[in-house]
Amino acid sequence: MNKKKIDYSNLIANLLLAGLVIVSAAVIVAIPIMIIYGLSNILAGWNLIEIRFFDNIFINILYFGGLLFLSYLVGIIFNLLYQFILKLAKMKETKKVMFLSYMVQLLCSVIFYKNFIEPLFTRINISWEGTAILFFCLYLSAFVISEDYKIFSDKKS
């Protein structure tokens, strides 16, 4: 009889790798939700936001995760629109153009969110100032992640 030997070291390594991927995915999903939860507590202290939570934590995660996803999506859409206009107009990305674009994107995102996204989420009431702070935080994180700050630190522009 030919007995096949099982290599337990590969099996254990694969299980550890799968566990690491699952934990990493959970952390990647949970951290933005925790940040928004912390930001919402700060905004609630200033009466800029009113949130009515569900009794079930899982539904809260889905509901507020959907809000966060749509907020990011609005930011991405306006950023892609900016990139398209920049390419179409054949403009160079300078400090002034980038700063102006971030301000216009922030304004457009706040107006779009208040008119089209917020009515979908009836358990969340965010004031105009709170919405501006939310999108300022989103655009600030996008600014750092995309390394746009390098253009601002460049002495030539």
Backbone hydrogen bonds in HBPLUS format (Angstrom, degrees):
<---DONOR---> <-ACCEPTOR-->    atom                        ^
c    i                          cat <-CA-CA->   ^        H-A-AA   ^      H-
h    n   atom  resd res      DA  || num        DHA   H-A  angle D-A-AA Bond
n    s   type  num  typ     dist DA aas  dist angle  dist       angle   num
A0011-LEU N   A0007-ASP O   3.38 MM   4  6.68 159.7  2.43 144.9 150.7     1
A0012-ILE N   A0008-TYR O   2.89 MM   4  6.02 164.9  1.91 151.6 155.1     2
A0013-ALA N   A0009-SER O   2.96 MM   4  6.08 156.3  2.02 140.7 147.9     3
A0014-ASN N   A0010-ASN O   2.89 MM   4  6.05 158.5  1.93 148.0 153.4     4
A0015-LEU N   A0011-LEU O   2.96 MM   4  6.18 157.6  2.01 148.0 154.3     5
A0016-LEU N   A0012-ILE O   2.89 MM   4  6.09 158.2  1.94 150.0 156.0     6
A0017-LEU N   A0013-ALA O   2.93 MM   4  6.09 155.1  1.99 145.0 152.1     7
A0018-ALA N   A0014-ASN O   2.90 MM   4  6.09 159.5  1.94 147.6 153.2     8
A0019-GLY N   A0015-LEU O   2.91 MM   4  6.08 157.0  1.96 145.2 151.8     9
A0020-LEU N   A0016-LEU O   2.88 MM   4  6.09 152.3  1.96 144.7 152.3    10
A0021-VAL N   A0017-LEU O   2.96 MM   4  6.22 154.4  2.03 148.4 155.0    11
A0022-ILE N   A0018-ALA O   3.00 MM   4  6.24 159.2  2.05 148.9 154.3    12
A0023-VAL N   A0019-GLY O   2.93 MM   4  6.12 163.9  1.96 150.5 154.9    13
A0024-SER N   A0020-LEU O   2.88 MM   4  5.97 158.2  1.93 144.6 151.3    14
A0025-ALA N   A0021-VAL O   2.93 MM   4  6.08 159.2  1.97 147.5 153.0    15
A0026-ALA N   A0022-ILE O   3.00 MM   4  6.21 156.5  2.05 145.8 152.3    16
A0027-VAL N   A0023-VAL O   2.95 MM   4  6.19 153.9  2.02 148.3 155.3    17
A0028-ILE N   A0024-SER O   2.88 MM   4  6.10 161.1  1.92 151.4 156.7    18
A0029-VAL N   A0025-ALA O   3.02 MM   4  6.21 151.1  2.11 145.9 153.0    19
A0030-ALA N   A0026-ALA O   2.86 MM   4  5.94 154.7  1.93 144.5 152.3    20
A0031-ILE N   A0027-VAL O   2.97 MM   4  5.87 166.3  1.99 154.5 155.8    21
A0034-MET N   A0030-ALA O   2.89 MM   4  6.14 154.1  1.96 156.1 164.1    22
A0035-ILE N   A0031-ILE O   2.90 MM   4  6.13 155.6  1.96 154.7 161.7    23
A0036-ILE N   A0032-PRO O   2.93 MM   4  6.12 164.5  1.95 147.9 151.8    24
A0037-TYR N   A0033-ILE O   2.87 MM   4  6.03 148.5  1.97 139.9 149.6    25
A0038-GLY N   A0034-MET O   2.87 MM   4  6.12 155.8  1.93 146.4 152.3    26
A0039-LEU N   A0035-ILE O   2.81 MM   4  6.07 161.7  1.84 153.2 158.7    27
A0040-SER N   A0036-ILE O   2.74 MM   4  5.86 150.2  1.82 143.6 152.3    28
A0041-ASN N   A0037-TYR O   3.06 MM   4  6.34 144.1  2.19 140.7 149.5    29
A0042-ILE N   A0038-GLY O   3.16 MM   4  6.50 153.5  2.23 146.2 152.7    30
A0043-LEU N   A0039-LEU O   2.90 MM   4  6.16 167.0  1.91 154.8 158.4    31
A0044-ALA N   A0040-SER O   2.81 MM   4  5.88 147.9  1.91 140.8 150.0    32
A0045-GLY N   A0041-ASN O   3.07 MM   4  6.25 143.0  2.22 137.2 146.1    33
A0045-GLY N   A0042-ILE O   3.14 MM   3  5.16 123.3  2.48  94.4 108.6    34
A0046-TRP N   A0043-LEU O   3.12 MM   3  5.19 135.6  2.32  96.6 108.6    35
A0048-LEU N   A0043-LEU O   2.87 MM   5  5.12 172.3  1.88 151.6 149.1    36
A0047-ASN N   A0044-ALA O   3.10 MM   3  4.81 162.6  2.13 102.0 105.8    37
A0127-SER N   A0048-LEU O   2.83 MM  79  5.20 175.9  1.83 153.1 153.2    38
A0050-GLU N   A0125-ASN O   2.75 MM  75  5.04 148.6  1.84 145.2 155.0    39
A0125-ASN N   A0050-GLU O   2.86 MM  75  5.04 162.5  1.89 150.9 156.2    40
A0052-ARG N   A0123-ARG O   2.94 MM  71  5.15 155.1  2.00 150.2 156.4    41
A0060-ASN N   A0056-ASN O   3.14 MM   4  6.46 152.9  2.22 145.2 153.2    42
A0061-ILE N   A0057-ILE O   2.95 MM   4  6.24 155.4  2.01 148.9 154.8    43
A0062-LEU N   A0058-PHE O   3.03 MM   4  6.32 160.3  2.07 147.6 152.7    44
A0063-TYR N   A0059-ILE O   2.81 MM   4  5.92 164.7  1.83 151.9 156.6    45
A0064-PHE N   A0060-ASN O   2.86 MM   4  5.90 173.4  1.87 154.8 156.7    46
A0065-GLY N   A0061-ILE O   2.77 MM   4  5.50 139.4  1.93 133.2 145.8    47
A0066-GLY N   A0062-LEU O   2.88 MM   4  5.95 146.5  1.99 137.5 145.8    48
A0067-LEU N   A0063-TYR O   3.09 MM   4  6.45 150.2  2.18 139.7 147.8    49
A0068-LEU N   A0064-PHE O   2.88 MM   4  6.07 160.9  1.91 143.8 149.1    50
A0069-PHE N   A0065-GLY O   2.82 MM   4  5.97 158.5  1.86 145.7 152.1    51
A0070-LEU N   A0066-GLY O   2.92 MM   4  6.09 164.5  1.94 149.0 152.8    52
A0071-SER N   A0067-LEU O   2.90 MM   4  6.08 151.4  1.98 146.6 155.2    53
A0072-TYR N   A0068-LEU O   2.91 MM   4  6.17 162.7  1.94 153.0 157.0    54
A0073-LEU N   A0069-PHE O   2.84 MM   4  6.04 154.7  1.91 146.4 154.6    55
A0074-VAL N   A0070-LEU O   2.91 MM   4  6.13 152.8  1.98 145.3 151.1    56
A0075-GLY N   A0071-SER O   3.10 MM   4  6.40 162.6  2.13 148.2 152.5    57
A0076-ILE N   A0072-TYR O   2.81 MM   4  6.09 156.3  1.87 153.2 160.2    58
A0077-ILE N   A0073-LEU O   2.89 MM   4  6.07 160.6  1.93 150.1 155.2    59
A0078-PHE N   A0074-VAL O   3.09 MM   4  6.36 165.9  2.11 153.8 156.5    60
A0079-ASN N   A0075-GLY O   2.97 MM   4  6.12 147.1  2.09 141.6 151.4    61
A0080-LEU N   A0076-ILE O   2.83 MM   4  6.04 158.7  1.87 153.9 159.1    62
A0081-LEU N   A0077-ILE O   2.94 MM   4  6.13 153.4  2.01 145.2 153.0    63
A0082-TYR N   A0078-PHE O   2.98 MM   4  6.16 150.2  2.07 137.6 145.3    64
A0083-GLN N   A0079-ASN O   2.95 MM   4  6.28 158.0  2.00 147.8 153.4    65
A0084-PHE N   A0080-LEU O   2.90 MM   4  6.11 155.4  1.96 147.9 154.7    66
A0085-ILE N   A0081-LEU O   2.94 MM   4  6.18 161.3  1.98 150.0 154.6    67
A0086-LEU N   A0082-TYR O   2.86 MM   4  6.05 156.8  1.92 150.7 157.7    68
A0087-LYS N   A0083-GLN O   2.98 MM   4  6.21 156.8  2.04 146.9 152.2    69
A0088-LEU N   A0084-PHE O   2.86 MM   4  6.01 160.0  1.90 150.0 156.4    70
A0089-ALA N   A0085-ILE O   2.87 MM   4  5.92 157.2  1.92 148.5 153.8    71
A0091-MET N   A0086-LEU O   3.15 MM   5  5.44 156.2  2.21 152.8 158.2    72
A0090-LYS N   A0087-LYS O   3.22 MM   3  4.89 145.0  2.35  91.7 101.9    73
A0098-MET N   A0094-THR O   2.92 MM   4  6.00 164.1  1.95 150.8 155.8    74
A0099-PHE N   A0095-LYS O   2.89 MM   4  6.01 164.3  1.92 150.0 154.7    75
A0100-LEU N   A0096-LYS O   2.96 MM   4  6.03 167.8  1.97 149.2 153.1    76
A0101-SER N   A0097-VAL O   2.87 MM   4  5.98 153.3  1.94 143.6 151.8    77
A0102-TYR N   A0098-MET O   2.93 MM   4  6.17 157.5  1.98 150.7 156.0    78
A0103-MET N   A0099-PHE O   3.06 MM   4  6.34 157.6  2.11 149.3 155.4    79
A0104-VAL N   A0100-LEU O   2.92 MM   4  6.17 160.6  1.96 151.8 157.1    80
A0105-GLN N   A0101-SER O   2.79 MM   4  5.91 162.8  1.82 151.5 157.0    81
A0106-LEU N   A0102-TYR O   2.89 MM   4  5.97 155.3  1.95 142.8 149.8    82
A0107-LEU N   A0103-MET O   3.00 MM   4  6.23 162.6  2.03 146.7 150.9    83
A0108-CYS N   A0104-VAL O   2.85 MM   4  6.05 169.5  1.86 155.5 158.6    84
A0109-SER N   A0105-GLN O   2.81 MM   4  5.85 158.2  1.85 148.1 154.6    85
A0110-VAL N   A0106-LEU O   3.00 MM   4  6.17 160.7  2.04 149.1 153.9    86
A0111-ILE N   A0107-LEU O   3.07 MM   4  6.29 168.9  2.09 153.1 156.0    87
A0112-PHE N   A0108-CYS O   2.87 MM   4  5.96 165.9  1.89 150.5 155.2    88
A0113-TYR N   A0109-SER O   2.82 MM   4  5.86 163.0  1.85 148.1 153.5    89
A0114-LYS N   A0110-VAL O   2.94 MM   4  6.08 169.1  1.95 151.8 154.9    90
A0115-ASN N   A0111-ILE O   3.07 MM   4  6.17 150.1  2.17 145.8 153.5    91
A0116-PHE N   A0112-PHE O   2.87 MM   4  5.83 157.5  1.92 154.2 159.7    92
A0117-ILE N   A0113-TYR O   3.02 MM   4  4.77 133.3  2.25 116.5 130.3    93
A0118-GLU N   A0113-TYR O   2.88 MM   5  5.95 172.9  1.89 161.2 160.4    94
A0120-LEU N   A0117-ILE O   2.94 MM   3  5.51 146.3  2.06 116.9 126.9    95
A0121-PHE N   A0118-GLU O   3.02 MM   3  5.34 144.9  2.15 111.1 120.8    96
A0124-ILE N   A0121-PHE O   3.38 MM   3  5.84 166.2  2.40 112.1 115.4    97
A0131-THR N   A0127-SER O   2.88 MM   4  6.14 154.8  1.94 151.3 158.0    98
A0132-ALA N   A0128-TRP O   2.97 MM   4  6.21 152.8  2.05 143.1 150.6    99
A0133-ILE N   A0129-GLU O   2.92 MM   4  6.23 152.4  2.00 147.1 154.7   100
A0134-LEU N   A0130-GLY O   2.90 MM   4  6.13 157.0  1.95 146.1 152.5   101
A0135-PHE N   A0131-THR O   2.97 MM   4  6.23 169.6  1.98 154.5 155.9   102
A0136-PHE N   A0132-ALA O   2.82 MM   4  5.91 143.1  1.96 140.2 151.6   103
A0137-CYS N   A0133-ILE O   2.96 MM   4  6.18 158.4  2.00 149.9 154.2   104
A0138-LEU N   A0134-LEU O   3.03 MM   4  6.37 153.1  2.11 144.2 152.2   105
A0139-TYR N   A0135-PHE O   2.84 MM   4  5.97 165.3  1.86 148.5 152.2   106
A0140-LEU N   A0136-PHE O   2.80 MM   4  5.89 146.2  1.91 144.3 154.6   107
A0141-SER N   A0137-CYS O   3.00 MM   4  6.16 157.7  2.05 144.6 149.7   108
A0142-ALA N   A0138-LEU O   2.97 MM   4  6.22 153.7  2.04 143.5 151.5   109
A0143-PHE N   A0139-TYR O   2.82 MM   4  5.90 147.2  1.93 139.0 148.1   110
A0144-VAL N   A0140-LEU O   3.10 MM   4  6.35 153.9  2.17 145.7 150.9   111
A0145-ILE N   A0141-SER O   2.92 MM   4  6.05 167.9  1.93 151.7 155.6   112
A0146-SER N   A0142-ALA O   2.92 MM   4  5.84 161.4  1.95 145.4 150.4   113
A0148-ASP N   A0143-PHE O   3.23 MM   5  5.45 143.6  2.37 154.9 162.5   114
A0147-GLU N   A0144-VAL O   3.26 MM   3  5.23 154.8  2.33 100.5 107.9   115
A0150-LYS N   A0147-GLU O   3.24 MM   3  5.79 161.7  2.28 109.7 114.6   116
A0151-ILE N   A0148-ASP O   3.02 MM   3  5.63 143.1  2.16 114.8 123.2   117
A0152-PHE N   A0149-TYR O   3.09 MM   3  5.05 118.0  2.49  92.5 107.7   118
A0153-SER N   A0149-TYR O   2.97 MM   4  6.30 138.2  2.15 143.7 155.8   119
A0154-ASP N   A0150-LYS O   3.07 MM   4  6.12 118.6  2.47 133.3 146.8   120
A0154-ASP N   A0151-ILE O   3.36 MM   3  5.16 146.6  2.48  92.0 101.3   121
